[in-house]
């Protein structure tokens, strides 16, 4: 769908995709749908905008699980994940590319 490979869909690309997939929407319906997905109103649809609109906001249980996973990985507690944090919770030595010698553990991390 992303004809210009910019990582987003503009209205033309979105409309073309709707026609290609024969969803049967009118041009007005396609425009309304595009505008609904375009949360930041920049006249493009990013993959994140699309997924967020499809999935909706996370419920409290999912947020709690995500925050617990993040806190587990954020070893220094600074609110950001960096390579030092990941080294403490993920063993990249068993990654197939490391085993095959294609990449180093740091590259995987």
C-alpha positions in Angstrom: 0.0 0.0 0.0 2.8 2.4 0.8 3.7 3.3 -2.8 6.4 5.9 -2.0 7.9 3.8 0.8 7.9 6.6 3.3 6.5 4.4 6.1 3.1 6.1 6.1 0.0 6.1 4.0 -1.4 9.4 2.6 -5.0 9.8 1.5 -4.3 8.7 -2.0 -2.5 5.5 -1.0 -5.2 4.7 1.6 -8.0 5.2 -0.9 -6.2 3.1 -3.5 -5.7 0.3 -1.0 -9.4 0.4 -0.2 -10.2 0.0 -3.9 -7.6 -2.7 -4.4 -9.1 -4.7 -1.5 -12.6 -4.1 -2.8 -14.0 -3.2 0.6 -17.0 -1.5 -1.1 -16.7 1.9 0.7 -17.7 5.1 -1.0 -15.1 7.9 -1.4 -16.8 9.7 1.5 -16.6 6.6 3.7 -12.9 6.1 2.8 -12.2 9.8 3.6 -14.1 9.5 7.0 -12.2 6.3 7.8 -8.9 7.9 6.9 -9.6 10.9 9.1 -10.6 8.6 12.0 -7.3 6.8 11.8 -5.2 9.9 11.4 -5.0 10.7 15.1 -2.3 13.4 14.8 -4.0 15.1 11.9 -0.9 15.2 9.7 -2.7 13.8 6.7 -0.8 10.5 6.8 -1.4 7.2 8.6 1.5 5.7 10.4 1.6 2.0 11.3 1.3 3.0 15.0 -1.8 5.2 14.4 -3.4 2.3 12.5 -2.6 -0.3 15.2 -3.7 2.0 18.1 -7.0 2.7 16.4 -7.6 -1.0 15.7 -6.6 -2.1 19.2 -7.8 0.8 21.2 -6.3 1.8 24.5 -4.8 -0.7 26.8 -6.9 -1.9 29.7 -5.6 -1.6 33.2 -4.5 -5.2 33.4 -2.4 -4.9 30.2 -0.9 -1.6 31.4 0.1 -3.2 34.7 1.8 -6.1 32.9 3.6 -3.8 30.4 4.8 -1.6 33.3 6.0 -4.6 35.3 8.0 -5.9 32.3 9.5 -2.4 31.7 10.4 -2.0 35.3 12.1 -5.4 35.3 14.2 -4.5 32.3 15.0 -0.9 33.5 17.8 -2.0 35.8 19.0 1.5 36.7 15.5 2.9 37.1 16.1 5.9 34.9 12.9 5.3 32.9 14.7 4.4 29.7 15.9 1.1 28.3 19.5 1.1 27.0 22.0 -1.7 26.1 23.2 -1.8 29.8 19.6 -2.6 30.9 19.1 -5.2 28.3 22.4 -7.0 29.0 21.1 -7.6 32.5 17.9 -9.3 31.4 18.5 -10.8 27.9 21.2 -13.3 27.1 22.0 -12.6 23.4 24.6 -15.4 23.3 22.0 -17.9 22.4 20.6 -15.9 19.5 20.9 -17.9 16.2 22.9 -15.1 14.5 25.4 -15.0 17.4 25.7 -18.8 17.4 26.3 -18.8 13.6 28.9 -15.9 13.9 26.8 -13.5 11.8 26.4 -10.9 14.5 27.8 -10.1 17.9 25.9 -10.1 21.2 26.0 -6.3 21.3 24.6 -6.1 17.7 21.7 -8.3 18.8 21.1 -6.3 21.9 
